Each structure stands twice: as structure tokens, then as C-alpha cells.
């Protein structure tokens, strides 16, 4: 196996996701405009461009009213910043400000003490880098003063459906040290790779709302706080889950905080049909009032063993959204409006991050843990 001697800190592309989703926008202008037809930032094709060979279906009658992925996303910690992220020694419960062991000391530590190290310390030790670049980077990135909601859910959410859930493994490092990685150790490293060391594109519909308000009305919200368009939401959901059986991520919080959740199932029902209402998109001839229940995976504390086994899925969450779909004469969805006051802020997905650079050996750990 290859051992990388030099740590290539990937801050040049670590913020690819942050620039699109996390970083606060400078735009915060109150508007009052017709939002029934989606704009360019809400176009479902923004997400469909991930799989350009497959065109999205827009005809309401040809879209399924239910669907699910073939593989359910796994749950894990979002590795809160105020607990040190991946530098948190979560098994030993001794905190995250401990000094990592030297090579000399590590070779003399018991298996239990090594097992209680943080995921970052274990990985640095595994690749034989006792300068602990990932560990130091995580400590520098995080602070006990950070808000409790901040972490790497932007990495965990897509990683949970892009990678299989790993099992615990015991491996031998380059220095001959036996290291046991818990399931959550590897999941945390996968989440860090996907979220902070991934130069891939983010496919996104909607914009992040940077306001601290909790309840909004159309006439008092800035463009980015109108959230993902209701019609675009239905088109993306029905195509991704009902036809392609692919998961996607929602920010379930309508305000300033970002809570990324991987969505893996939905079921919709028609409450009623009605004539076009005021402000409907141009060429609307009929409206559908829809109730949709999505199922997403919630975060949990780190665990030694995998959690996707039968009878241990209390972390699956159902949430109902109600909205209006606007149809043209061909019964294509061309617009819509939210009825629910609480609905997703934005939708997005990514492709799987490659195991390259300092994370090349993580690919080997992942392979061993999913045999």
C-alpha cells in the first residue's frame, strides 16, 4: 500500500461546498415578485446535470407518486465543531485537546488506548505521519465557541449514500502498530473527505437563506430566502427517487442554520385539483394541491458498529410538505407555490469524492471495511 509522506493540505478546494452552500451571501434585499415559475437557480436541470444522459420527466401523469433508493443512507455524527470535529476522542470520552502520541509512545501503547484515539489521530498514525496533519487541521478548524449546529453535515449527508456503511476493522500501520477503526471512525473520515477535501462540483437547486428568522412570507423574504421552488422540488424528488432511485440532500432548516439531511424515500398524494390561482405561472391551466412525505436520515452519536441493521433505524425521519403544482395544457409542471411554512431551503447532490493525495490510503481502509 502507498504511504504518503507529505500532507497536501487541500484548502484550495476544501471550501468548494462552503462557497455554494455555507458562505453567507451579500444579497439580502426584500422583494415582492411572482415566484410561481422557477428561476435559473431553481431549475431542476441544475441537479439533473449530474446524470446528463438521463433527461428529467416533467409530465405530472408520468411521474411516480412514490419512490425510494435501493440503498438507505447510513447515520452518523455530523462531528460538531464545538467538540473538535474528527479530532474528538469520542470513545475514550477524554476530550479533544489531548496531545497526540509520538511514534515512540504509540508503539508502546495498549490496543485499548490506541482504539480510544480520535479518527483523525488514527488515520495520521495509520499512514505513518506523526506530525498529525489531519489532527492539527481539525483542531485549527474547530473551536469550543462554535455554534452547536456547525459541523461536517455537508460531508456526512452525501457520503452516507455515496459510500457503503463501513464495519469496524483492525489494521497494521506502516510502523507495525495495530489500529482498530470503529465504524464511525471510517464514516467520519469519509465525511471529512467528501465535505472538506473534495474538488468536485455541487449540483444544487435553490439558495441558502442567511436570515435568522424562522417563519417567512413570500412578500417579506429575499430571493435566497424563498427556498427551493415547490414545483422544482417535486420534479427533482419524483425523478431522483421515483425514477432514478438516487438520493439527494436537503437543508431542512429554512433559516440561517444549515441542517443537511440525505433523503431516500417519498410518497405523494393529490389533495385536490383546482383552477389557476392569482399569480400562477404563465400558461398554467390547472393546479394540483399535493401532500408529500419525505424520509430522510438523521444524525446520531458515533458508534463502534454499523447502524443500518434491522430494528435499529429510529434515525429515519418522515416530514410532510404541502404545496401547489401548476400544470400547462400538456400537464407538464411549469410552476408551483409552497403551502407549508416549513420546507427545504435548498436541494443538492455531489459525486463521490476520489481517494487521492493524503486520503489515498483511506480508500484501502474503506475497501477492507466493506468486504
PEURGI-V931470 format. One record per residue. N is the residue number from 1. RES is the residue in three letters. PHI is phi as a letter, one per 30 degrees, with the letter a starting at -180 (* if undefined). Layout:
# PEURGI-V931470
n=N res=RES phi=PHI
n=N res=RES phi=PHI
This chain:
# PEURGI-V931470
n=1 res=UNK phi=*
n=2 res=UNK phi=d
n=3 res=UNK phi=c
n=4 res=UNK phi=d
n=5 res=UNK phi=d
n=6 res=UNK phi=c
n=7 res=UNK phi=d
n=8 res=UNK phi=c
n=9 res=UNK phi=d
n=10 res=UNK phi=c
n=11 res=UNK phi=d
n=12 res=UNK phi=d
n=13 res=UNK phi=b
n=14 res=UNK phi=d
n=15 res=UNK phi=c
n=16 res=UNK phi=e
n=17 res=UNK phi=d
n=18 res=UNK phi=e
n=19 res=UNK phi=d
n=20 res=UNK phi=c
n=21 res=UNK phi=b
n=22 res=UNK phi=c
n=23 res=UNK phi=d
n=24 res=UNK phi=d
n=25 res=UNK phi=d
n=26 res=UNK phi=d
n=27 res=UNK phi=c
n=28 res=UNK phi=a
n=29 res=UNK phi=c
n=30 res=UNK phi=d
n=31 res=UNK phi=b
n=32 res=UNK phi=b
n=33 res=UNK phi=b
n=34 res=UNK phi=d
n=35 res=UNK phi=c
n=36 res=UNK phi=d
n=37 res=UNK phi=c
n=38 res=UNK phi=d
n=39 res=UNK phi=c
n=40 res=UNK phi=d
n=41 res=UNK phi=d
n=42 res=UNK phi=c
n=43 res=UNK phi=e
n=44 res=UNK phi=e
n=45 res=UNK phi=d
n=46 res=UNK phi=e
n=47 res=UNK phi=d
n=48 res=UNK phi=d
n=49 res=UNK phi=d
n=50 res=UNK phi=d
n=51 res=UNK phi=b
n=52 res=UNK phi=d
n=53 res=UNK phi=d
n=54 res=UNK phi=c
n=55 res=UNK phi=d
n=56 res=UNK phi=d
n=57 res=UNK phi=d
n=58 res=UNK phi=c
n=59 res=UNK phi=d
n=60 res=UNK phi=e
n=61 res=UNK phi=d
n=62 res=UNK phi=c
n=63 res=UNK phi=d
n=64 res=UNK phi=d
n=65 res=UNK phi=c
n=66 res=UNK phi=a
n=67 res=UNK phi=l
n=68 res=UNK phi=a
n=69 res=UNK phi=d
n=70 res=UNK phi=d
n=71 res=UNK phi=b
n=72 res=UNK phi=d
n=73 res=UNK phi=d
n=74 res=UNK phi=d
n=75 res=UNK phi=c
n=76 res=UNK phi=a
n=77 res=UNK phi=d
n=78 res=UNK phi=c
n=79 res=UNK phi=h
n=80 res=UNK phi=e
n=81 res=UNK phi=d
n=82 res=UNK phi=d
n=83 res=UNK phi=c
n=84 res=UNK phi=j
n=85 res=UNK phi=h
n=86 res=UNK phi=d
n=87 res=UNK phi=d
n=88 res=UNK phi=d
n=89 res=UNK phi=d
n=90 res=UNK phi=d
n=91 res=UNK phi=d
n=92 res=UNK phi=d
n=93 res=UNK phi=h
n=94 res=UNK phi=c
n=95 res=UNK phi=j
n=96 res=UNK phi=b
n=97 res=UNK phi=c
n=98 res=UNK phi=d
n=99 res=UNK phi=d
n=100 res=UNK phi=d
n=101 res=UNK phi=d
n=102 res=UNK phi=d
n=103 res=UNK phi=e
n=104 res=UNK phi=d
n=105 res=UNK phi=d
n=106 res=UNK phi=d
n=107 res=UNK phi=d
n=108 res=UNK phi=c
n=109 res=UNK phi=d
n=110 res=UNK phi=d
n=111 res=UNK phi=d
n=112 res=UNK phi=d
n=113 res=UNK phi=d
n=114 res=UNK phi=d
n=115 res=UNK phi=d
n=116 res=UNK phi=d
n=117 res=UNK phi=d
n=118 res=UNK phi=d
n=119 res=UNK phi=e
n=120 res=UNK phi=d
n=121 res=UNK phi=d
n=122 res=UNK phi=d
n=123 res=UNK phi=d
n=124 res=UNK phi=e
n=125 res=UNK phi=d
n=126 res=UNK phi=d
n=127 res=UNK phi=d
n=128 res=UNK phi=i
n=129 res=UNK phi=c
n=130 res=UNK phi=d
n=131 res=UNK phi=d
n=132 res=UNK phi=h
n=133 res=UNK phi=d
n=134 res=UNK phi=d
n=135 res=UNK phi=d
n=136 res=UNK phi=d
n=137 res=UNK phi=d
n=138 res=UNK phi=d
n=139 res=UNK phi=d
n=140 res=UNK phi=d
n=141 res=UNK phi=d
n=142 res=UNK phi=c
n=143 res=UNK phi=a
n=144 res=UNK phi=d
n=145 res=UNK phi=d
n=146 res=UNK phi=d
n=147 res=UNK phi=e
n=148 res=UNK phi=d
n=149 res=UNK phi=d
n=150 res=UNK phi=d
n=151 res=UNK phi=a
n=152 res=UNK phi=c
n=153 res=UNK phi=d
n=154 res=UNK phi=d
n=155 res=UNK phi=c
n=156 res=UNK phi=d
n=157 res=UNK phi=e
n=158 res=UNK phi=d
n=159 res=UNK phi=d
n=160 res=UNK phi=d
n=161 res=UNK phi=c
n=162 res=UNK phi=d
n=163 res=UNK phi=c
n=164 res=UNK phi=d
n=165 res=UNK phi=d
n=166 res=UNK phi=d
n=167 res=UNK phi=c
n=168 res=UNK phi=d
n=169 res=UNK phi=b
n=170 res=UNK phi=c
n=171 res=UNK phi=b
n=172 res=UNK phi=c
n=173 res=UNK phi=d
n=174 res=UNK phi=e
n=175 res=UNK phi=c
n=176 res=UNK phi=i
n=177 res=UNK phi=c
n=178 res=UNK phi=d
n=179 res=UNK phi=b
n=180 res=UNK phi=c
n=181 res=UNK phi=c
n=182 res=UNK phi=d
n=183 res=UNK phi=e
n=184 res=UNK phi=d
n=185 res=UNK phi=d
n=186 res=UNK phi=d
n=187 res=UNK phi=d
n=188 res=UNK phi=d
n=189 res=UNK phi=d
n=190 res=UNK phi=d
n=191 res=UNK phi=d
n=192 res=UNK phi=d
n=193 res=UNK phi=e
n=194 res=UNK phi=d
n=195 res=UNK phi=d
n=196 res=UNK phi=c
n=197 res=UNK phi=b
n=198 res=UNK phi=b
n=199 res=UNK phi=c
n=200 res=UNK phi=d
n=201 res=UNK phi=d
n=202 res=UNK phi=c
n=203 res=UNK phi=c
n=204 res=UNK phi=b
n=205 res=UNK phi=b
n=206 res=UNK phi=j
n=207 res=UNK phi=b
n=208 res=UNK phi=d
n=209 res=UNK phi=d
n=210 res=UNK phi=c
n=211 res=UNK phi=d
n=212 res=UNK phi=c
n=213 res=UNK phi=d
n=214 res=UNK phi=c
n=215 res=UNK phi=b
n=216 res=UNK phi=b
n=217 res=UNK phi=b
n=218 res=UNK phi=e
n=219 res=UNK phi=d
n=220 res=UNK phi=c
n=221 res=UNK phi=c
n=222 res=UNK phi=d
n=223 res=UNK phi=e
n=224 res=UNK phi=d
n=225 res=UNK phi=c
n=226 res=UNK phi=d
n=227 res=UNK phi=i
n=228 res=UNK phi=d
n=229 res=UNK phi=d
n=230 res=UNK phi=d
n=231 res=UNK phi=d
n=232 res=UNK phi=d
n=233 res=UNK phi=e
n=234 res=UNK phi=d
n=235 res=UNK phi=d
n=236 res=UNK phi=d
n=237 res=UNK phi=e
n=238 res=UNK phi=d
n=239 res=UNK phi=d
n=240 res=UNK phi=d
n=241 res=UNK phi=d
n=242 res=UNK phi=d
n=243 res=UNK phi=c
n=244 res=UNK phi=d
n=245 res=UNK phi=h
n=246 res=UNK phi=c
n=247 res=UNK phi=d
n=248 res=UNK phi=a
n=249 res=UNK phi=c
n=250 res=UNK phi=c
n=251 res=UNK phi=d
n=252 res=UNK phi=d
n=253 res=UNK phi=c
n=254 res=UNK phi=d
n=255 res=UNK phi=c
n=256 res=UNK phi=d
n=257 res=UNK phi=d
n=258 res=UNK phi=c
n=259 res=UNK phi=b
n=260 res=UNK phi=d
n=261 res=UNK phi=b
n=262 res=UNK phi=d
n=263 res=UNK phi=c
n=264 res=UNK phi=b
n=265 res=UNK phi=a
n=266 res=UNK phi=a
n=267 res=UNK phi=b
n=268 res=UNK phi=c
n=269 res=UNK phi=b
n=270 res=UNK phi=c
n=271 res=UNK phi=d
n=272 res=UNK phi=a
n=273 res=UNK phi=c
n=274 res=UNK phi=a
n=275 res=UNK phi=d
n=276 res=UNK phi=e
n=277 res=UNK phi=c
n=278 res=UNK phi=e
n=279 res=UNK phi=i
n=280 res=UNK phi=d
n=281 res=UNK phi=d
n=282 res=UNK phi=e
n=283 res=UNK phi=i
n=284 res=UNK phi=d
n=285 res=UNK phi=c
n=286 res=UNK phi=a
n=287 res=UNK phi=b
n=288 res=UNK phi=c
n=289 res=UNK phi=c
n=290 res=UNK phi=c
n=291 res=UNK phi=c
n=292 res=UNK phi=b
n=293 res=UNK phi=c
n=294 res=UNK phi=c
n=295 res=UNK phi=b
n=296 res=UNK phi=b
n=297 res=UNK phi=c
n=298 res=UNK phi=c
n=299 res=UNK phi=d
n=300 res=UNK phi=b
n=301 res=UNK phi=d
n=302 res=UNK phi=d
n=303 res=UNK phi=b
n=304 res=UNK phi=d
n=305 res=UNK phi=c
n=306 res=UNK phi=e
n=307 res=UNK phi=c
n=308 res=UNK phi=d
n=309 res=UNK phi=d
n=310 res=UNK phi=d
n=311 res=UNK phi=i
n=312 res=UNK phi=b
n=313 res=UNK phi=b
n=314 res=UNK phi=d
n=315 res=UNK phi=d
n=316 res=UNK phi=d
n=317 res=UNK phi=c
n=318 res=UNK phi=c
n=319 res=UNK phi=b
n=320 res=UNK phi=c
n=321 res=UNK phi=b
n=322 res=UNK phi=b
n=323 res=UNK phi=a
n=324 res=UNK phi=c
n=325 res=UNK phi=c
n=326 res=UNK phi=c
n=327 res=UNK phi=c
n=328 res=UNK phi=c
n=329 res=UNK phi=d
n=330 res=UNK phi=c
n=331 res=UNK phi=i
n=332 res=UNK phi=d
n=333 res=UNK phi=d
n=334 res=UNK phi=b
n=335 res=UNK phi=a
n=336 res=UNK phi=l
n=337 res=UNK phi=b
n=338 res=UNK phi=d
n=339 res=UNK phi=c
n=340 res=UNK phi=d
n=341 res=UNK phi=d
n=342 res=UNK phi=c
n=343 res=UNK phi=a
n=344 res=UNK phi=d
n=345 res=UNK phi=d
n=346 res=UNK phi=a
n=347 res=UNK phi=c
n=348 res=UNK phi=a
n=349 res=UNK phi=a
n=350 res=UNK phi=b
n=351 res=UNK phi=d
n=352 res=UNK phi=d
n=353 res=UNK phi=d
n=354 res=UNK phi=d
n=355 res=UNK phi=d
n=356 res=UNK phi=b
n=357 res=UNK phi=i
n=358 res=UNK phi=d
n=359 res=UNK phi=c
n=360 res=UNK phi=d
n=361 res=UNK phi=d
n=362 res=UNK phi=d
n=363 res=UNK phi=d
n=364 res=UNK phi=d
n=365 res=UNK phi=d
n=366 res=UNK phi=d
n=367 res=UNK phi=d
n=368 res=UNK phi=d
n=369 res=UNK phi=d
n=370 res=UNK phi=c
n=371 res=UNK phi=d
